[in-house]
Amino acid sequence: MDRAAPELRLTARQVYNLLTRYRVTRRLSSLLPRRAEKRKKRLAPHVVQIIDETLREQWLVLEAPPLAPVVAEIRARCEEVSFPPPSYGSIVSHGVV
């Protein structure tokens, strides 16, 4: 492991993780990077709808304002209807920015 890790430009822990994944399936495809689409969506659909509507109304205009006030508006709208407010990172990674 100590010799393989630098050759693969990985840490020893990453090599062990890959080896563990390979031993489970015994297929080389288990060593391929995992696809992001398997990741569970964390935002509730109604929160995503609020984000989409607010971004469309306030941010996706010819001269877009800074994103921070729009994020504050999204959070306020969520709290107004008793939904958990999304984080700044969730809004940014929602695919708009």
Salt bridges, closest charged atoms under 4 A:
GLU37 OE2 - ARG35 NH1 3.16
ASP52 OD1 - HIS94 NE2 2.69
GLU57 OE1 - ARG77 NH2 2.94
GLU73 OE2 - ARG77 NE 2.88
